[in-house]
Amino acid sequence: MSRIFDAHVHLSEDSRDELIPYAKVNGLEYNLEELLRLMRENGITGGLLLSPPIKGGAPLPNERILDLCGRSGGLLSPILTVEHSSSSVVDAVDLARRNKEAVKGFKIRLGYLKVFADDPAYDRLYDYAESEDLPVMFHTGDTASQDGSLEHSHPLTLDRLANERAGLKLVACHFGNPWIADVGELIYKHPNFYADISGLVVSGSKYETGYLESVAEQVTRAIYFAGGAEKVIFGTDYPVSTPALALALLDKLRIDADDKPKILWRNAAKVFRV
C-alpha cells in the first residue's frame, strides 16, 4: 500500500466546536485518540491540523492547534489560521517564526470572512510565506454555515492573487466544490496553484453513493483538463468526512495507478515539505 498523508484535518476538543454535528452524522467521537486510531487503521502516516470554527464565528486559537499537534506524537503538523486583521497577521507570522520547525503553512477562511484573498491586509503574511516557501491554504466553495459568502469563497477569486504573486504557493481547499472545473483551470494555469480533495463527500444523504460517483467524475475531468495529478492533494476534512469516504473517492478517480501516490502523499510532501 502507498504511503498516505492527510493534508486537511480539524480538531478542537472544545464543546463549542461547530463541526460537532458533522462528527455525529459520521458516528465519530471527534477527539485526538480517535483521530490517531483512524489514521493508523487507514495507513495514514501523517497529517496537517487546521483550526475548526468555534461558536461565535472565530476559529480555534492557533496555540491550541500547536498543543494538539504536540500531543499527537509527531503525526500532526500545524497550519495556522489567519483572520482579516493586522493583529491576526502579525500574531500568525510571529507564531510561525517562533515555531519554524513545526508550522507547515497558513489558512484563510474565504467565505466565512467576507474578504477576498488579494486584500492588502494579508500582504505581510504573503511576504513571509513566500520568503519561507510556506503555502497558504484557502477555504473555497460551499460553506458549512448558511450565512457564508459564496461570492468571497468562489475559487476564481484566487486568480488575481495568483497573478500578482507567482512565487506564493496557493492551495484551494475542497477543490472549490461545487466549482470543481474552475479549480481545474486554476491548477492548469498557475504553476504554484494546488488543490486538496478534502470534504468532498459526506454521509447522511440518500444519494450518497450517486454523489460520490458524480464528484469523482468531476474531479477526474479536472485532472484531465490540468493534464495530470501533480497539483492534487489528498485530505479527509475530518470530522466532516472520514478516511474511508475520502479514500473511496480517490478509488473512484479514473486515473493511472502511478498518479494515486502523487495525490496520496507525494504532492503534499513537495508543497508542505513534510
C-alpha positions as CSV (number, residue, x, y, z in Angstrom):
1,M,0.0,0.0,0.0
2,S,1.2,3.5,-0.8
3,R,2.0,6.0,1.9
4,I,-0.9,8.3,2.8
5,F,-0.7,11.9,4.1
6,D,-3.9,13.7,5.2
7,A,-3.4,17.3,4.3
8,H,-6.7,18.6,5.9
9,V,-7.8,17.6,9.4
10,H,-9.8,19.5,12.0
11,L,-9.9,19.0,15.8
12,S,-10.5,21.1,18.9
13,E,-11.8,19.0,21.8
14,D,-13.9,22.1,22.6
15,S,-17.7,21.7,23.2
16,R,-18.3,24.9,21.2
17,D,-16.8,23.4,18.0
18,E,-19.2,24.0,15.1
19,L,-18.1,20.8,13.4
20,I,-19.5,18.5,16.1
21,P,-22.8,18.0,14.2
22,Y,-20.8,16.6,11.2
23,A,-19.0,14.3,13.6
24,K,-22.3,13.0,15.0
25,V,-23.6,12.3,11.4
26,N,-20.4,10.3,10.7
27,G,-20.7,8.4,14.1
28,L,-17.4,9.9,15.3
29,E,-16.3,10.7,18.8
30,Y,-14.2,13.6,17.4
31,N,-11.2,13.6,19.7
32,L,-7.5,13.1,19.4
33,E,-7.4,9.5,20.4
34,E,-10.0,8.6,17.8
35,L,-8.2,10.6,15.1
36,L,-4.9,8.9,15.7
37,R,-6.6,5.5,15.7
38,L,-8.3,6.2,12.4
39,M,-5.1,7.3,10.9
40,R,-3.4,4.1,12.0
41,E,-6.2,1.9,10.8
42,N,-6.3,3.6,7.3
43,G,-2.5,3.7,6.8
44,I,-2.3,7.4,7.2
45,T,1.3,8.3,8.3
46,G,0.8,12.0,9.0
47,G,-1.5,15.0,8.6
48,L,-2.0,18.7,8.8
49,L,-4.2,20.1,11.6
50,L,-6.3,23.1,10.9
51,S,-8.5,25.2,13.3
52,P,-12.2,24.3,13.2
53,P,-14.8,27.1,13.6
54,I,-15.9,27.8,17.2
55,K,-19.4,29.1,18.1
56,G,-19.3,32.9,17.8
57,G,-17.5,32.8,14.4
58,A,-13.8,32.7,15.4
59,P,-11.5,29.7,14.7
60,L,-9.9,27.7,17.4
61,P,-6.8,29.7,18.6
62,N,-3.6,28.7,16.8
63,E,-1.9,28.0,20.2
64,R,-4.4,25.2,20.7
65,I,-3.6,23.7,17.3
66,L,0.1,23.7,18.3
67,D,-0.7,22.0,21.5
68,L,-2.8,19.3,19.9
69,C,0.0,18.6,17.3
70,G,2.5,18.3,20.2
71,R,0.2,15.7,21.8
72,S,0.0,13.7,18.6
73,G,3.5,12.3,18.9
74,G,4.6,13.9,15.7
75,L,1.8,12.6,13.5
76,L,0.1,16.0,13.1
77,S,1.7,19.3,11.9
78,P,0.1,22.7,12.4
79,I,-1.4,25.0,9.8
80,L,-2.0,28.5,11.3
81,T,-5.4,30.1,10.6
82,V,-5.2,33.9,9.8
83,E,-8.2,36.2,10.2
84,H,-8.7,39.5,8.4
85,S,-6.9,41.9,10.7
86,S,-3.4,43.3,11.1
87,S,-3.2,41.9,14.6
88,S,-4.1,38.4,13.4
89,V,-1.5,38.6,10.6
90,V,1.2,39.9,12.9
91,D,0.4,37.2,15.5
92,A,0.4,34.4,12.9
93,V,3.7,35.4,11.4
94,D,5.3,35.8,14.9
95,L,3.9,32.4,16.0
96,A,5.3,30.8,12.8
97,R,8.7,32.3,13.3
98,R,8.8,31.0,16.9
99,N,7.7,27.5,15.8
100,K,9.6,27.4,12.5
101,E,10.3,23.7,12.5
102,A,6.7,22.8,13.2
103,V,4.5,25.1,11.2
104,K,3.8,24.0,7.6
105,G,1.6,26.8,6.3
106,F,-1.3,29.1,6.8
107,K,-5.1,29.1,6.1
108,I,-7.5,31.9,5.2
109,R,-11.2,31.2,5.6
110,L,-12.7,32.7,2.5
111,G,-16.4,32.7,2.6
112,Y,-16.6,32.7,6.3
113,L,-14.7,36.0,6.1
114,K,-16.3,38.4,3.7
115,V,-12.9,39.3,2.2
116,F,-11.0,38.4,-1.0
117,A,-7.6,36.7,-1.0
118,D,-5.9,39.7,-2.5
119,D,-6.9,42.1,0.2
120,P,-3.9,44.2,1.2
121,A,-4.4,43.2,4.9
122,Y,-2.7,39.9,4.0
123,D,0.4,41.4,2.2
124,R,2.7,40.9,5.2
125,L,1.5,37.3,5.6
126,Y,2.2,36.6,1.9
127,D,5.6,38.2,2.1
128,Y,6.6,35.9,4.9
129,A,5.1,32.8,3.4
130,E,7.0,33.5,0.1
131,S,10.2,34.1,2.0
132,E,9.9,30.8,3.9
133,D,8.4,28.8,1.0
134,L,5.2,28.1,3.0
135,P,1.9,27.5,1.3
136,V,-1.3,29.4,2.1
137,M,-4.5,27.3,2.1
138,F,-7.8,28.9,1.3
139,H,-11.3,27.7,2.0
140,T,-13.1,27.6,-1.3
141,G,-16.6,26.6,-2.4
142,D,-19.6,25.8,-0.3
143,T,-19.6,26.9,3.4
144,A,-20.8,24.9,6.3
145,S,-22.8,27.9,7.6
146,Q,-25.9,29.3,5.8
147,D,-24.5,32.9,6.3
148,G,-21.3,32.2,4.5
149,S,-20.5,34.3,1.4
150,L,-20.2,32.3,-1.8
151,E,-19.1,35.5,-3.6
152,H,-16.0,35.5,-1.5
153,S,-15.4,31.7,-1.5
154,H,-15.5,31.2,-5.2
155,P,-12.1,29.8,-6.3
156,L,-11.8,32.1,-9.3
157,T,-11.3,35.0,-7.0
158,L,-7.9,33.4,-6.3
159,D,-6.8,34.1,-9.9
160,R,-6.0,37.7,-9.1
161,L,-3.7,36.7,-6.2
162,A,-2.0,34.0,-8.2
163,N,-1.3,36.5,-11.0
164,E,0.2,39.0,-8.5
165,R,2.3,36.5,-6.6
166,A,3.8,33.9,-8.8
167,G,6.2,32.9,-6.0
168,L,3.4,32.1,-3.5
169,K,2.1,28.5,-3.2
170,L,-1.7,28.6,-3.1
171,V,-3.9,25.6,-2.1
172,A,-7.6,25.7,-2.8
173,C,-9.3,23.6,-0.1
174,H,-12.2,21.3,-1.1
175,F,-11.3,21.6,-4.8
176,G,-13.6,24.7,-4.9
177,N,-16.7,22.4,-4.7
178,P,-19.1,22.9,-6.5
179,W,-16.9,24.9,-8.9
180,I,-14.5,21.9,-9.5
181,A,-14.0,22.6,-13.2
182,D,-12.9,26.2,-12.3
183,V,-10.2,24.8,-10.0
184,G,-9.1,22.5,-12.8
185,E,-8.4,25.7,-14.8
186,L,-6.5,27.3,-11.9
187,I,-4.2,24.4,-11.4
188,Y,-3.6,24.2,-15.1
189,K,-2.9,27.9,-15.5
190,H,-0.7,28.7,-12.4
191,P,2.5,26.8,-11.7
192,N,2.2,27.3,-7.9
193,F,-1.5,26.6,-7.6
194,Y,-2.7,23.3,-5.9
195,A,-6.0,21.9,-4.6
196,D,-7.0,19.4,-2.0
197,I,-9.9,16.9,-2.3
198,S,-10.9,17.1,1.3
199,G,-14.5,17.2,2.5
200,L,-16.0,16.4,-1.0
201,V,-18.2,13.5,0.2
202,V,-20.1,13.4,3.5
203,S,-22.5,10.9,5.0
204,G,-26.2,11.3,5.6
205,S,-27.8,11.7,2.1
206,K,-29.9,9.1,0.4
207,Y,-27.9,10.0,-2.7
208,E,-24.6,9.5,-1.0
209,T,-23.4,6.8,-3.4
210,G,-24.5,8.7,-6.5
211,Y,-23.0,11.8,-5.2
212,L,-19.7,10.1,-4.7
213,E,-19.7,8.9,-8.3
214,S,-20.7,12.4,-9.5
215,V,-17.9,14.2,-7.6
216,A,-15.3,11.6,-8.7
217,E,-16.3,12.2,-12.3
218,Q,-15.9,16.0,-11.9
219,V,-12.5,15.7,-10.2
220,T,-11.4,13.2,-12.8
221,R,-12.3,15.7,-15.6
222,A,-10.5,18.5,-13.8
223,I,-7.4,16.3,-13.6
224,Y,-7.7,15.5,-17.3
225,F,-8.0,19.2,-18.1
226,A,-5.0,20.1,-16.0
227,G,-3.0,17.4,-17.8
228,G,-2.1,15.4,-14.7
229,A,-2.5,14.9,-11.0
230,E,0.7,16.8,-9.9
231,K,-1.4,19.5,-8.3
232,V,-4.0,17.4,-6.4
233,I,-3.6,16.7,-2.7
234,F,-5.4,14.1,-0.5
235,G,-7.3,15.3,2.6
236,T,-10.2,14.0,4.6
237,D,-11.6,17.1,6.3
238,Y,-12.1,15.0,9.5
239,P,-14.7,15.1,11.0
240,V,-16.7,16.5,8.1
241,S,-15.7,13.4,6.2
242,T,-13.9,10.2,7.2
243,P,-10.8,8.5,5.9
244,A,-12.9,5.7,4.5
245,L,-15.0,8.1,2.4
246,A,-12.0,10.1,1.3
247,L,-10.2,7.0,0.2
248,A,-13.4,5.7,-1.6
249,L,-13.4,9.0,-3.6
250,L,-9.8,8.5,-4.6
251,D,-10.5,4.9,-5.7
252,K,-13.3,6.2,-8.0
253,L,-11.0,8.6,-9.9
254,R,-10.3,7.3,-13.4
255,I,-6.6,8.0,-13.3
256,D,-3.4,6.0,-13.9
257,A,-2.1,3.9,-11.0
258,D,1.1,5.9,-10.8
259,D,-1.0,9.1,-10.2
260,K,-2.5,7.9,-7.0
261,P,0.7,8.0,-4.9
262,K,1.1,11.6,-6.1
263,I,-2.3,12.5,-4.7
264,L,-1.9,10.4,-1.5
265,W,1.4,11.9,-0.4
266,R,4.0,13.0,-3.0
267,N,2.3,16.3,-3.8
268,A,1.8,17.1,-0.2
269,A,5.5,16.3,0.5
270,K,6.5,18.8,-2.1
271,V,4.1,21.6,-1.2
272,F,4.2,21.4,2.6
273,R,7.7,19.9,2.9
274,V,6.6,17.0,5.1
